[in-house]
Structure formats: C-alpha cells, structure tokens
Amino acid sequence: MGIKFKSNEDFFKNWNPIMAYVLGFLFADGNIENSPYMRGKYIKAINTDKKIIEKIKKYLDSEHKIQSIKDVNSKIKTKYILRIGSHKMYNSLENIGMTPNKSLTMKFPNIPKNLQRYFILGYFDGDGCVYIDNYKKTKGRRLLIAFTSGSKFFLESLSNILNEKLSLKQNKVYNSHRSYQLRYSTHDSVKIFKLLYKKQTNDLYLKRKFDIFKKFFNLRPLWVDPEVLSVLKS
C-alpha cells in the first residue's frame, strides 16, 4: 500500500481570496484527472516556475513532493508538477466547473464578485503575461498584458467581467494559432494592474510578473497616480 500524503482536502469548499487565487491558477496551469483503473482522482498544478508551484503547495497544506520533468533533447524549460490524489478535492473542483482535459471547453466559473479579481490574478500568474515594448509611434515604452486560453468562450467571459469592472478600451479575443488571446495595451494594462494587486494579502501574486510592472512604472513615472503608488508601496 502506498504512502498517504496529507493535504487540506476541504480547501475548495469555502470561498476566500486564497482559494479563489489557487482556483484561477489551476484553471490556467492545472488539471483534474480521473483514473478508474487506479481507483484514484487527482489534481495537478504544472508550471516552469518552481516558486509558484511551491506557493500552491503551501496554500493547499500539501505534503506531496514536487516533481520535475526535463527533456534533455529539448529547449523547453523544466516543468514542475504538484500532483495530489484526493477524491474530495477532485469532486469540489468538478462541482465548481473544472473538467478533465479542460483547455478547449473551459468556462468561467461562478465566483462571488468580490473574489473575482483573485481568481483572475491566479489565472494571470498561470496563463497570462506582461511585458514592456518599445513603441515607435510614440517613441516610448508600452506596458502590454495578455491572457491566453484554448477556450474562446472563457476569454470572452473574462473580457466581459474586466470591462464591467474597469470600462476597458479593448474587448476583442484574438485567434492566436492553437489558442486564443486577450491583449491589452498600456491604458488598459495599468487599470488591470490596479485591480489585481490592490490590497494584497497573503503574498497572493507571482513576484516575477509584479516586478515587470514595477519596472514599467520606473521607466514611465507619468503613469504613476496615487492609486498605483499605493499598490507599489504596499
């Protein structure tokens, strides 16, 4: 009989900021797996950034080991995987709306409005990106954000929620080869930054991405208003 590693199997039963953040990350870079032949149900979190996987493990009170996978013949970065066997967690995630092999059929789950921003931040830390671009037309630097998904319907719902909260200029979902993207330029990206990172608690963000925002505001101080300054200081 195999070793039973502990975790908080009731984690996804009660809504709170940490639960919403982890849920968002799993919708981006996670999966649930039903293995009848092993009589097991599993949840997985996968990312090339070991620190975020360690953070998810901590939030889930998991004793499970983080595995690493590296193809020596490939240029792809090492992947870090947290795999937890738990019928309770699996069933909780399924009740919320997560499904095995979800990437193409994923729908935005029904989340309390006051916790939506935590879910979106978790998703952004998994399948979002932020970068600074040199823009010739204005001879300056732009702040660009993108959310990626295999499900167009999911991104359309995400776009509607962000527009409802922030009145953004952009709402088009782009077809990006084998996936879809929501892309935002500087004006909208700054608004999204304020929404996602305000009043942060429990270290609910990936520092590597937050530091790119900080770099942009150092380069373009005209975009630093009192709200941005408050977020940066906190």
HUNOR-V592024 format. One record per backbone hydrogen bond with DSSP energy under -0.5 kcal/mol. NH is the residue of the N-H (numbers start at 1). CO is the residue of the C=O. E is the energy in kcal/mol with one decimal. If there is no record, write none. Layout:
NH,CO,E
NH,CO,E
This chain:
5,3,-0.7
8,60,-2.8
9,7,-1.4
11,8,-1.7
13,10,-2.0
14,11,-0.6
20,16,-2.5
21,17,-2.2
22,18,-2.5
23,19,-2.5
24,20,-2.2
25,21,-2.3
26,22,-2.5
27,23,-2.1
28,24,-1.1
29,25,-3.7
30,26,-1.4
31,44,-1.9
33,42,-2.7
35,33,-0.6
35,40,-2.9
36,34,-0.6
38,35,-1.5
39,35,-0.6
39,36,-0.9
40,35,-2.1
42,33,-2.9
43,84,-2.3
44,31,-2.8
45,82,-2.2
46,29,-3.3
47,80,-1.9
50,48,-0.7
52,49,-0.6
53,49,-1.2
54,50,-2.5
55,51,-1.9
56,52,-2.3
57,53,-2.4
58,54,-2.0
59,55,-2.4
60,56,-2.0
61,58,-1.5
62,57,-2.3
63,6,-2.6
67,65,-0.6
67,81,-2.7
69,79,-2.5
72,70,-0.8
74,71,-2.1
79,69,-2.5
80,47,-3.0
81,67,-2.9
82,45,-2.5
83,65,-0.5
83,81,-0.6
84,43,-2.7
86,41,-2.4
86,84,-0.7
90,86,-2.2
91,87,-2.8
92,88,-2.3
93,89,-2.6
94,90,-2.4
95,91,-2.2
96,92,-1.5
97,93,-1.4
98,93,-2.6
102,99,-0.6
105,102,-1.1
106,102,-1.4
110,96,-0.5
111,109,-1.0
115,112,-2.2
116,112,-0.6
116,113,-0.9
118,115,-0.6
119,115,-1.7
120,116,-2.6
121,117,-2.1
122,118,-2.3
123,119,-2.5
124,120,-2.7
125,121,-2.6
126,122,-1.0
127,123,-3.4
128,124,-1.7
129,146,-2.3
131,144,-2.2
133,142,-2.6
135,133,-0.5
135,140,-3.5
136,134,-0.6
139,135,-0.9
140,135,-1.5
142,133,-3.5
144,131,-2.7
144,142,-0.6
145,184,-2.3
146,129,-2.2
147,182,-2.2
148,127,-2.3
149,180,-2.1
152,150,-0.7
155,151,-1.6
156,152,-2.3
157,153,-2.0
158,154,-2.4
159,155,-2.8
160,156,-2.1
161,157,-2.1
162,158,-2.5
163,159,-2.5
164,160,-2.1
165,161,-1.9
166,162,-2.6
167,163,-2.3
174,172,-0.6
174,181,-3.3
176,174,-0.7
176,179,-2.7
177,175,-0.7
179,176,-1.4
180,149,-3.2
181,174,-2.5
182,147,-2.5
183,172,-0.6
183,181,-0.5
184,145,-3.0
189,185,-3.0
190,186,-2.6
191,187,-1.2
192,188,-2.4
193,189,-2.5
194,190,-2.1
195,191,-1.9
196,192,-2.7
197,193,-2.2
198,194,-1.0
200,197,-0.7
204,201,-1.2
205,203,-2.0
207,205,-0.7
209,206,-0.9
210,206,-1.9
211,207,-2.5
212,208,-0.6
212,209,-0.7
213,209,-1.3
214,210,-2.0
215,211,-2.2
216,212,-2.1
217,213,-2.3
218,214,-1.8
219,215,-2.0
220,216,-2.8
223,220,-2.1
224,221,-1.8
225,223,-1.1
229,225,-2.7
230,226,-2.0
231,227,-1.9
232,228,-2.6
233,229,-2.3
234,230,-1.7
